[in-house]
């Protein structure tokens, strides 16, 4: 799990801080966006709980 590091999403558009829907929150039908993405898997995730859930459990 050392390769799995959160980095900020970089956009090329007009938005200063681009965001994408969190993978874990979206699976629970919550509409929540994040500015961070797992560098290794290229999956948008929130810091903390969502990041940990995604990488430690099969069913998040």
PDB file of N, CA, C, O and CB in Angstrom:
ATOM      1  N   UNK A   1       0.828  -1.187   0.000  1.00  0.00           N
ATOM      2  CA  UNK A   1       0.000   0.000   0.000  1.00  0.00           C
ATOM      3  C   UNK A   1       0.876   1.256   0.000  1.00  0.00           C
ATOM      4  O   UNK A   1       0.358   2.368   0.096  1.00  0.00           O
ATOM      5  CB  UNK A   1      -0.944  -0.005   1.212  1.00  0.00           C
ATOM      6  N   UNK A   2       2.164   1.091  -0.104  1.00  0.00           N
ATOM      7  CA  UNK A   2       3.063   2.236  -0.122  1.00  0.00           C
ATOM      8  C   UNK A   2       2.928   3.028  -1.418  1.00  0.00           C
ATOM      9  O   UNK A   2       3.181   4.232  -1.426  1.00  0.00           O
ATOM     10  CB  UNK A   2       4.503   1.778   0.063  1.00  0.00           C
ATOM     11  N   UNK A   3       2.539   2.387  -2.501  1.00  0.00           N
ATOM     12  CA  UNK A   3       2.389   3.065  -3.782  1.00  0.00           C
ATOM     13  C   UNK A   3       1.103   3.872  -3.849  1.00  0.00           C
ATOM     14  O   UNK A   3       0.982   4.772  -4.680  1.00  0.00           O
ATOM     15  CB  UNK A   3       2.423   2.060  -4.912  1.00  0.00           C
ATOM     16  N   UNK A   4       0.150   3.565  -2.994  1.00  0.00           N
ATOM     17  CA  UNK A   4      -1.155   4.217  -3.014  1.00  0.00           C
ATOM     18  C   UNK A   4      -1.085   5.531  -2.230  1.00  0.00           C
ATOM     19  O   UNK A   4      -1.200   5.544  -1.005  1.00  0.00           O
ATOM     20  CB  UNK A   4      -2.247   3.281  -2.423  1.00  0.00           C
ATOM     21  N   UNK A   5      -0.897   6.612  -2.944  1.00  0.00           N
ATOM     22  CA  UNK A   5      -0.766   7.939  -2.350  1.00  0.00           C
ATOM     23  C   UNK A   5      -1.845   8.832  -2.942  1.00  0.00           C
ATOM     24  O   UNK A   5      -2.121   8.778  -4.141  1.00  0.00           O
ATOM     25  CB  UNK A   5       0.659   8.539  -2.595  1.00  0.00           C
ATOM     26  N   UNK A   6      -2.448   9.649  -2.098  1.00  0.00           N
ATOM     27  CA  UNK A   6      -3.446  10.600  -2.582  1.00  0.00           C
ATOM     28  C   UNK A   6      -2.750  11.812  -3.176  1.00  0.00           C
ATOM     29  O   UNK A   6      -1.822  12.363  -2.585  1.00  0.00           O
ATOM     30  CB  UNK A   6      -4.402  11.027  -1.444  1.00  0.00           C
ATOM     31  N   UNK A   7      -3.206  12.216  -4.345  1.00  0.00           N
ATOM     32  CA  UNK A   7      -2.701  13.441  -4.954  1.00  0.00           C
ATOM     33  C   UNK A   7      -3.891  14.260  -5.422  1.00  0.00           C
ATOM     34  O   UNK A   7      -4.981  13.726  -5.626  1.00  0.00           O
ATOM     35  CB  UNK A   7      -1.728  13.134  -6.139  1.00  0.00           C
ATOM     36  N   UNK A   8      -3.681  15.542  -5.587  1.00  0.00           N
ATOM     37  CA  UNK A   8      -4.768  16.404  -6.035  1.00  0.00           C
ATOM     38  C   UNK A   8      -5.039  16.181  -7.513  1.00  0.00           C
ATOM     39  O   UNK A   8      -4.125  15.921  -8.295  1.00  0.00           O
ATOM     40  CB  UNK A   8      -4.438  17.880  -5.767  1.00  0.00           C
ATOM     41  N   UNK A   9      -6.310  16.288  -7.885  1.00  0.00           N
ATOM     42  CA  UNK A   9      -6.708  16.151  -9.279  1.00  0.00           C
ATOM     43  C   UNK A   9      -6.284  17.413 -10.021  1.00  0.00           C
ATOM     44  O   UNK A   9      -6.572  18.529  -9.588  1.00  0.00           O
ATOM     45  CB  UNK A   9      -8.248  15.908  -9.411  1.00  0.00           C
ATOM     46  N   UNK A  10      -5.605  17.223 -11.127  1.00  0.00           N
ATOM     47  CA  UNK A  10      -5.139  18.347 -11.937  1.00  0.00           C
ATOM     48  C   UNK A  10      -6.036  18.452 -13.155  1.00  0.00           C
ATOM     49  O   UNK A  10      -6.234  17.480 -13.882  1.00  0.00           O
ATOM     50  CB  UNK A  10      -3.643  18.175 -12.355  1.00  0.00           C
ATOM     51  N   UNK A  11      -6.572  19.636 -13.367  1.00  0.00           N
ATOM     52  CA  UNK A  11      -7.461  19.842 -14.504  1.00  0.00           C
ATOM     53  C   UNK A  11      -6.853  20.759 -15.535  1.00  0.00           C
ATOM     54  O   UNK A  11      -5.962  21.554 -15.236  1.00  0.00           O
ATOM     55  CB  UNK A  11      -8.779  20.400 -14.045  1.00  0.00           C
ATOM     56  N   UNK A  12      -7.339  20.642 -16.743  1.00  0.00           N
ATOM     57  CA  UNK A  12      -6.852  21.476 -17.825  1.00  0.00           C
ATOM     58  C   UNK A  12      -7.880  22.525 -18.221  1.00  0.00           C
ATOM     59  O   UNK A  12      -7.623  23.366 -19.083  1.00  0.00           O
ATOM     60  CB  UNK A  12      -6.488  20.622 -19.024  1.00  0.00           C
ATOM     61  N   UNK A  13      -9.041  22.469 -17.588  1.00  0.00           N
ATOM     62  CA  UNK A  13     -10.135  23.365 -17.938  1.00  0.00           C
ATOM     63  C   UNK A  13     -10.085  24.681 -17.197  1.00  0.00           C
ATOM     64  O   UNK A  13      -9.024  25.129 -16.762  1.00  0.00           O
ATOM     65  CB  UNK A  13     -11.437  22.700 -17.672  1.00  0.00           C
ATOM     66  N   UNK A  14     -11.225  25.283 -17.063  1.00  0.00           N
ATOM     67  CA  UNK A  14     -11.343  26.596 -16.437  1.00  0.00           C
ATOM     68  C   UNK A  14     -11.404  26.531 -14.914  1.00  0.00           C
ATOM     69  O   UNK A  14     -11.147  27.530 -14.242  1.00  0.00           O
ATOM     70  CB  UNK A  14     -12.565  27.294 -16.955  1.00  0.00           C
ATOM     71  N   UNK A  15     -11.741  25.366 -14.364  1.00  0.00           N
ATOM     72  CA  UNK A  15     -11.867  25.248 -12.910  1.00  0.00           C
ATOM     73  C   UNK A  15     -10.505  25.325 -12.231  1.00  0.00           C
ATOM     74  O   UNK A  15      -9.537  24.702 -12.667  1.00  0.00           O
ATOM     75  CB  UNK A  15     -12.564  23.935 -12.540  1.00  0.00           C
ATOM     76  N   UNK A  16     -10.453  26.098 -11.160  1.00  0.00           N
ATOM     77  CA  UNK A  16      -9.215  26.217 -10.409  1.00  0.00           C
ATOM     78  C   UNK A  16      -8.963  24.959  -9.581  1.00  0.00           C
ATOM     79  O   UNK A  16      -7.829  24.492  -9.477  1.00  0.00           O
ATOM     80  CB  UNK A  16      -9.257  27.450  -9.505  1.00  0.00           C
ATOM     81  N   UNK A  17     -10.036  24.414  -8.991  1.00  0.00           N
ATOM     82  CA  UNK A  17      -9.945  23.204  -8.186  1.00  0.00           C
ATOM     83  C   UNK A  17     -10.914  22.152  -8.741  1.00  0.00           C
ATOM     84  O   UNK A  17     -12.045  22.059  -8.264  1.00  0.00           O
ATOM     85  CB  UNK A  17     -10.255  23.510  -6.689  1.00  0.00           C
ATOM     86  N   UNK A  18     -10.503  21.367  -9.725  1.00  0.00           N
ATOM     87  CA  UNK A  18     -11.403  20.358 -10.305  1.00  0.00           C
ATOM     88  C   UNK A  18     -11.743  19.264  -9.303  1.00  0.00           C
ATOM     89  O   UNK A  18     -10.931  18.918  -8.445  1.00  0.00           O
ATOM     90  CB  UNK A  18     -10.771  19.736 -11.550  1.00  0.00           C
ATOM     91  N   UNK A  19     -12.956  18.722  -9.422  1.00  0.00           N
ATOM     92  CA  UNK A  19     -13.429  17.688  -8.507  1.00  0.00           C
ATOM     93  C   UNK A  19     -14.091  16.564  -9.295  1.00  0.00           C
ATOM     94  O   UNK A  19     -14.573  16.761 -10.410  1.00  0.00           O
ATOM     95  CB  UNK A  19     -14.415  18.279  -7.473  1.00  0.00           C
ATOM     96  N   UNK A  20     -14.100  15.382  -8.689  1.00  0.00           N
ATOM     97  CA  UNK A  20     -14.767  14.212  -9.246  1.00  0.00           C
ATOM     98  C   UNK A  20     -15.516  13.508  -8.125  1.00  0.00           C
ATOM     99  O   UNK A  20     -15.165  13.668  -6.956  1.00  0.00           O
ATOM    100  CB  UNK A  20     -13.748  13.248  -9.932  1.00  0.00           C
ATOM    101  N   UNK A  21     -16.552  12.725  -8.463  1.00  0.00           N
ATOM    102  CA  UNK A  21     -17.291  12.003  -7.422  1.00  0.00           C
ATOM    103  C   UNK A  21     -16.430  10.916  -6.773  1.00  0.00           C
ATOM    104  O   UNK A  21     -15.722  10.175  -7.455  1.00  0.00           O
ATOM    105  CB  UNK A  21     -18.562  11.379  -8.013  1.00  0.00           C
ATOM    106  N   UNK A  22     -16.507  10.837  -5.457  1.00  0.00           N
ATOM    107  CA  UNK A  22     -15.767   9.830  -4.690  1.00  0.00           C
ATOM    108  C   UNK A  22     -16.318   8.439  -5.001  1.00  0.00           C
ATOM    109  O   UNK A  22     -17.534   8.249  -5.032  1.00  0.00           O
ATOM    110  CB  UNK A  22     -15.853  10.123  -3.163  1.00  0.00           C
ATOM    111  N   UNK A  23     -15.443   7.479  -5.229  1.00  0.00           N
ATOM    112  CA  UNK A  23     -15.850   6.111  -5.586  1.00  0.00           C
ATOM    113  C   UNK A  23     -16.609   5.426  -4.452  1.00  0.00           C
ATOM    114  O   UNK A  23     -17.608   4.752  -4.706  1.00  0.00           O
ATOM    115  CB  UNK A  23     -14.625   5.276  -5.960  1.00  0.00           C
ATOM    116  N   UNK A  24     -16.161   5.583  -3.218  1.00  0.00           N
ATOM    117  CA  UNK A  24     -16.796   4.937  -2.067  1.00  0.00           C
ATOM    118  C   UNK A  24     -18.151   5.570  -1.767  1.00  0.00           C
ATOM    119  O   UNK A  24     -19.131   4.859  -1.546  1.00  0.00           O
ATOM    120  CB  UNK A  24     -15.886   5.027  -0.831  1.00  0.00           C
ATOM    121  N   UNK A  25     -18.213   6.885  -1.759  1.00  0.00           N
ATOM    122  CA  UNK A  25     -19.475   7.588  -1.483  1.00  0.00           C
ATOM    123  C   UNK A  25     -20.497   7.327  -2.590  1.00  0.00           C
ATOM    124  O   UNK A  25     -21.690   7.215  -2.308  1.00  0.00           O
ATOM    125  CB  UNK A  25     -19.228   9.107  -1.338  1.00  0.00           C
ATOM    126  N   UNK A  26     -20.057   7.230  -3.822  1.00  0.00           N
ATOM    127  CA  UNK A  26     -20.962   6.976  -4.942  1.00  0.00           C
ATOM    128  C   UNK A  26     -21.588   5.590  -4.857  1.00  0.00           C
ATOM    129  O   UNK A  26     -22.731   5.392  -5.269  1.00  0.00           O
ATOM    130  CB  UNK A  26     -20.220   7.126  -6.263  1.00  0.00           C
ATOM    131  N   UNK A  27     -20.834   4.629  -4.318  1.00  0.00           N
ATOM    132  CA  UNK A  27     -21.379   3.275  -4.190  1.00  0.00           C
ATOM    133  C   UNK A  27     -22.495   3.227  -3.148  1.00  0.00           C
ATOM    134  O   UNK A  27     -23.345   2.338  -3.190  1.00  0.00           O
ATOM    135  CB  UNK A  27     -20.268   2.284  -3.815  1.00  0.00           C
ATOM    136  N   UNK A  28     -22.497   4.179  -2.212  1.00  0.00           N
ATOM    137  CA  UNK A  28     -23.543   4.264  -1.197  1.00  0.00           C
ATOM    138  C   UNK A  28     -24.661   5.209  -1.620  1.00  0.00           C
ATOM    139  O   UNK A  28     -25.537   5.538  -0.821  1.00  0.00           O
ATOM    140  CB  UNK A  28     -22.952   4.721   0.130  1.00  0.00           C
ATOM    141  N   UNK A  29     -24.631   5.641  -2.870  1.00  0.00           N
ATOM    142  CA  UNK A  29     -25.639   6.545  -3.446  1.00  0.00           C
ATOM    143  C   UNK A  29     -25.584   7.945  -2.829  1.00  0.00           C
ATOM    144  O   UNK A  29     -26.578   8.671  -2.851  1.00  0.00           O
ATOM    145  CB  UNK A  29     -27.037   5.957  -3.255  1.00  0.00           C
ATOM    146  N   UNK A  30     -24.426   8.326  -2.279  1.00  0.00           N
ATOM    147  CA  UNK A  30     -24.231   9.687  -1.782  1.00  0.00           C
ATOM    148  C   UNK A  30     -23.574  10.515  -2.865  1.00  0.00           C
ATOM    149  O   UNK A  30     -22.682  10.040  -3.568  1.00  0.00           O
ATOM    150  CB  UNK A  30     -23.375   9.697  -0.487  1.00  0.00           C
ATOM    151  N   UNK A  31     -24.005  11.726  -2.995  1.00  0.00           N
ATOM    152  CA  UNK A  31     -23.449  12.608  -3.999  1.00  0.00           C
ATOM    153  C   UNK A  31     -22.413  13.511  -3.324  1.00  0.00           C
ATOM    154  O   UNK A  31     -22.753  14.529  -2.720  1.00  0.00           O
ATOM    155  CB  UNK A  31     -24.568  13.446  -4.695  1.00  0.00           C
ATOM    156  N   UNK A  32     -21.165  13.120  -3.438  1.00  0.00           N
ATOM    157  CA  UNK A  32     -20.097  13.847  -2.776  1.00  0.00           C
ATOM    158  C   UNK A  32     -18.878  13.867  -3.694  1.00  0.00           C
ATOM    159  O   UNK A  32     -18.486  12.830  -4.229  1.00  0.00           O
ATOM    160  CB  UNK A  32     -19.753  13.208  -1.399  1.00  0.00           C
ATOM    161  N   UNK A  33     -18.284  15.029  -3.876  1.00  0.00           N
ATOM    162  CA  UNK A  33     -17.136  15.153  -4.756  1.00  0.00           C
ATOM    163  C   UNK A  33     -15.862  15.398  -3.945  1.00  0.00           C
ATOM    164  O   UNK A  33     -15.902  15.926  -2.834  1.00  0.00           O
ATOM    165  CB  UNK A  33     -17.356  16.285  -5.766  1.00  0.00           C
ATOM    166  N   UNK A  34     -14.744  15.003  -4.527  1.00  0.00           N
ATOM    167  CA  UNK A  34     -13.458  15.147  -3.870  1.00  0.00           C
ATOM    168  C   UNK A  34     -12.437  15.756  -4.816  1.00  0.00           C
ATOM    169  O   UNK A  34     -12.579  15.690  -6.037  1.00  0.00           O
ATOM    170  CB  UNK A  34     -12.966  13.798  -3.356  1.00  0.00           C
ATOM    171  N   UNK A  35     -11.415  16.347  -4.234  1.00  0.00           N
ATOM    172  CA  UNK A  35     -10.345  16.941  -5.018  1.00  0.00           C
ATOM    173  C   UNK A  35      -9.125  16.035  -5.074  1.00  0.00           C
ATOM    174  O   UNK A  35      -8.089  16.432  -5.608  1.00  0.00           O
ATOM    175  CB  UNK A  35      -9.963  18.290  -4.444  1.00  0.00           C
ATOM    176  N   UNK A  36      -9.227  14.822  -4.532  1.00  0.00           N
ATOM    177  CA  UNK A  36      -8.082  13.926  -4.442  1.00  0.00           C
ATOM    178  C   UNK A  36      -8.312  12.623  -5.190  1.00  0.00           C
ATOM    179  O   UNK A  36      -9.446  12.176  -5.361  1.00  0.00           O
ATOM    180  CB  UNK A  36      -7.767  13.633  -2.997  1.00  0.00           C
ATOM    181  N   UNK A  37      -7.203  12.019  -5.637  1.00  0.00           N
ATOM    182  CA  UNK A  37      -7.263  10.789  -6.417  1.00  0.00           C
ATOM    183  C   UNK A  37      -6.101   9.891  -5.998  1.00  0.00           C
ATOM    184  O   UNK A  37      -5.002  10.373  -5.722  1.00  0.00           O
ATOM    185  CB  UNK A  37      -7.216  11.089  -7.950  1.00  0.00           C
ATOM    186  N   UNK A  38      -6.352   8.584  -5.954  1.00  0.00           N
ATOM    187  CA  UNK A  38      -5.285   7.626  -5.658  1.00  0.00           C
ATOM    188  C   UNK A  38      -4.330   7.619  -6.857  1.00  0.00           C
ATOM    189  O   UNK A  38      -4.750   7.388  -7.991  1.00  0.00           O
ATOM    190  CB  UNK A  38      -5.865   6.174  -5.370  1.00  0.00           C
ATOM    191  N   UNK A  39      -3.065   7.871  -6.601  1.00  0.00           N
ATOM    192  CA  UNK A  39      -2.085   7.999  -7.667  1.00  0.00           C
ATOM    193  C   UNK A  39      -1.872   6.671  -8.392  1.00  0.00           C
ATOM    194  O   UNK A  39      -1.675   6.668  -9.607  1.00  0.00           O
ATOM    195  CB  UNK A  39      -0.764   8.508  -7.106  1.00  0.00           C
ATOM    196  N   UNK A  40      -1.906   5.565  -7.692  1.00  0.00           N
ATOM    197  CA  UNK A  40      -1.636   4.255  -8.284  1.00  0.00           C
ATOM    198  C   UNK A  40      -2.831   3.718  -9.070  1.00  0.00           C
ATOM    199  O   UNK A  40      -2.659   3.241 -10.192  1.00  0.00           O
ATOM    200  CB  UNK A  40      -1.251   3.265  -7.198  1.00  0.00           C
ATOM    201  N   UNK A  41      -4.038   3.786  -8.507  1.00  0.00           N
ATOM    202  CA  UNK A  41      -5.237   3.226  -9.136  1.00  0.00           C
ATOM    203  C   UNK A  41      -6.025   4.209  -9.985  1.00  0.00           C
ATOM    204  O   UNK A  41      -6.891   3.794 -10.755  1.00  0.00           O
ATOM    205  CB  UNK A  41      -6.130   2.679  -8.089  1.00  0.00           C
ATOM    206  N   UNK A  42      -5.748   5.501  -9.864  1.00  0.00           N
ATOM    207  CA  UNK A  42      -6.464   6.546 -10.600  1.00  0.00           C
ATOM    208  C   UNK A  42      -7.957   6.544 -10.272  1.00  0.00           C
ATOM    209  O   UNK A  42      -8.804   6.615 -11.162  1.00  0.00           O
ATOM    210  CB  UNK A  42      -6.263   6.363 -12.106  1.00  0.00           C
ATOM    211  N   UNK A  43      -8.261   6.461  -8.971  1.00  0.00           N
ATOM    212  CA  UNK A  43      -9.640   6.439  -8.475  1.00  0.00           C
ATOM    213  C   UNK A  43      -9.834   7.640  -7.552  1.00  0.00           C
ATOM    214  O   UNK A  43      -9.048   7.826  -6.623  1.00  0.00           O
ATOM    215  CB  UNK A  43      -9.959   5.092  -7.724  1.00  0.00           C
ATOM    216  N   UNK A  44     -10.869   8.467  -7.785  1.00  0.00           N
ATOM    217  CA  UNK A  44     -11.120   9.591  -6.891  1.00  0.00           C
ATOM    218  C   UNK A  44     -11.654   9.123  -5.535  1.00  0.00           C
ATOM    219  O   UNK A  44     -12.624   8.367  -5.470  1.00  0.00           O
ATOM    220  CB  UNK A  44     -12.105  10.563  -7.535  1.00  0.00           C
ATOM    221  N   UNK A  45     -11.009   9.582  -4.446  1.00  0.00           N
ATOM    222  CA  UNK A  45     -11.371   9.178  -3.085  1.00  0.00           C
ATOM    223  C   UNK A  45     -11.175  10.346  -2.125  1.00  0.00           C
ATOM    224  O   UNK A  45     -10.311  11.198  -2.334  1.00  0.00           O
ATOM    225  CB  UNK A  45     -10.531   7.958  -2.631  1.00  0.00           C
ATOM    226  N   UNK A  46     -11.995  10.373  -1.061  1.00  0.00           N
ATOM    227  CA  UNK A  46     -11.799  11.352   0.006  1.00  0.00           C
ATOM    228  C   UNK A  46     -10.612  10.928   0.857  1.00  0.00           C
ATOM    229  O   UNK A  46     -10.262   9.749   0.908  1.00  0.00           O
ATOM    230  CB  UNK A  46     -13.078  11.497   0.878  1.00  0.00           C
ATOM    231  N   UNK A  47     -10.001  11.890   1.521  1.00  0.00           N
ATOM    232  CA  UNK A  47      -8.933  11.588   2.470  1.00  0.00           C
ATOM    233  C   UNK A  47      -9.527  10.850   3.665  1.00  0.00           C
ATOM    234  O   UNK A  47     -10.691  11.051   4.011  1.00  0.00           O
ATOM    235  CB  UNK A  47      -8.203  12.889   2.927  1.00  0.00           C
ATOM    236  N   UNK A  48      -8.741  10.016   4.277  1.00  0.00           N
ATOM    237  CA  UNK A  48      -9.157   9.364   5.523  1.00  0.00           C
ATOM    238  C   UNK A  48      -9.989   8.120   5.325  1.00  0.00           C
ATOM    239  O   UNK A  48      -9.508   7.128   4.779  1.00  0.00           O
ATOM    240  CB  UNK A  48      -9.922  10.318   6.352  1.00  0.00           C
ATOM    241  N   UNK A  49     -11.241   8.162   5.767  1.00  0.00           N
ATOM    242  CA  UNK A  49     -12.092   6.980   5.837  1.00  0.00           C
ATOM    243  C   UNK A  49     -12.340   6.325   4.476  1.00  0.00           C
ATOM    244  O   UNK A  49     -12.230   5.105   4.358  1.00  0.00           O
ATOM    245  CB  UNK A  49     -13.406   7.349   6.459  1.00  0.00           C
ATOM    246  N   UNK A  50     -12.666   7.097   3.464  1.00  0.00           N
ATOM    247  CA  UNK A  50     -12.949   6.530   2.133  1.00  0.00           C
ATOM    248  C   UNK A  50     -11.699   5.892   1.539  1.00  0.00           C
ATOM    249  O   UNK A  50     -11.783   4.822   0.937  1.00  0.00           O
ATOM    250  CB  UNK A  50     -13.489   7.619   1.181  1.00  0.00           C
ATOM    251  N   UNK A  51     -10.556   6.523   1.695  1.00  0.00           N
ATOM    252  CA  UNK A  51      -9.286   5.988   1.200  1.00  0.00           C
ATOM    253  C   UNK A  51      -8.974   4.655   1.869  1.00  0.00           C
ATOM    254  O   UNK A  51      -8.583   3.696   1.203  1.00  0.00           O
ATOM    255  CB  UNK A  51      -8.140   6.989   1.445  1.00  0.00           C
ATOM    256  N   UNK A  52      -9.146   4.598   3.179  1.00  0.00           N
ATOM    257  CA  UNK A  52      -8.868   3.378   3.935  1.00  0.00           C
ATOM    258  C   UNK A  52      -9.849   2.270   3.574  1.00  0.00           C
ATOM    259  O   UNK A  52      -9.436   1.129   3.362  1.00  0.00           O
ATOM    260  CB  UNK A  52      -8.926   3.658   5.435  1.00  0.00           C
ATOM    261  N   UNK A  53     -11.131   2.583   3.503  1.00  0.00           N
ATOM    262  CA  UNK A  53     -12.143   1.580   3.154  1.00  0.00           C
ATOM    263  C   UNK A  53     -11.890   0.984   1.778  1.00  0.00           C
ATOM    264  O   UNK A  53     -11.996  -0.229   1.603  1.00  0.00           O
ATOM    265  CB  UNK A  53     -13.538   2.195   3.200  1.00  0.00           C
ATOM    266  N   UNK A  54     -11.561   1.811   0.813  1.00  0.00           N
ATOM    267  CA  UNK A  54     -11.359   1.336  -0.560  1.00  0.00           C
ATOM    268  C   UNK A  54     -10.178   0.366  -0.647  1.00  0.00           C
ATOM    269  O   UNK A  54     -10.240  -0.619  -1.382  1.00  0.00           O
ATOM    270  CB  UNK A  54     -11.131   2.526  -1.506  1.00  0.00           C
ATOM    271  N   UNK A  55      -9.113   0.636   0.093  1.00  0.00           N
ATOM    272  CA  UNK A  55      -7.901  -0.176  -0.029  1.00  0.00           C
ATOM    273  C   UNK A  55      -7.841  -1.355   0.931  1.00  0.00           C
ATOM    274  O   UNK A  55      -6.974  -2.214   0.773  1.00  0.00           O
ATOM    275  CB  UNK A  55      -6.707   0.682   0.187  1.00  0.00           C
ATOM    276  N   UNK A  56      -8.730  -1.432   1.923  1.00  0.00           N
ATOM    277  CA  UNK A  56      -8.648  -2.535   2.887  1.00  0.00           C
ATOM    278  C   UNK A  56      -9.795  -3.536   2.771  1.00  0.00           C
ATOM    279  O   UNK A  56      -9.615  -4.698   3.135  1.00  0.00           O
ATOM    280  CB  UNK A  56      -8.619  -1.980   4.283  1.00  0.00           C
ATOM    281  N   UNK A  57     -10.951  -3.138   2.286  1.00  0.00           N
ATOM    282  CA  UNK A  57     -12.067  -4.084   2.222  1.00  0.00           C
ATOM    283  C   UNK A  57     -12.500  -4.315   0.783  1.00  0.00           C
ATOM    284  O   UNK A  57     -12.391  -3.433  -0.068  1.00  0.00           O
ATOM    285  CB  UNK A  57     -13.252  -3.577   3.053  1.00  0.00           C
ATOM    286  N   UNK A  58     -12.993  -5.523   0.532  1.00  0.00           N
ATOM    287  CA  UNK A  58     -13.443  -5.855  -0.819  1.00  0.00           C
ATOM    288  C   UNK A  58     -14.768  -5.183  -1.157  1.00  0.00           C
ATOM    289  O   UNK A  58     -14.980  -4.740  -2.286  1.00  0.00           O
ATOM    290  CB  UNK A  58     -13.576  -7.363  -0.971  1.00  0.00           C
ATOM    291  N   UNK A  59     -15.665  -5.111  -0.160  1.00  0.00           N
ATOM    292  CA  UNK A  59     -16.947  -4.461  -0.347  1.00  0.00           C
ATOM    293  C   UNK A  59     -16.992  -3.202   0.489  1.00  0.00           C
ATOM    294  O   UNK A  59     -17.198  -3.259   1.702  1.00  0.00           O
ATOM    295  CB  UNK A  59     -18.105  -5.401   0.019  1.00  0.00           C
ATOM    296  N   UNK A  60     -16.802  -2.083  -0.146  1.00  0.00           N
ATOM    297  CA  UNK A  60     -16.788  -0.820   0.584  1.00  0.00           C
ATOM    298  C   UNK A  60     -18.140  -0.220   0.482  1.00  0.00           C
ATOM    299  O   UNK A  60     -18.378   0.860   1.023  1.00  0.00           O
ATOM    300  CB  UNK A  60     -15.720   0.146   0.054  1.00  0.00           C
TER     301      UNK A  60
END
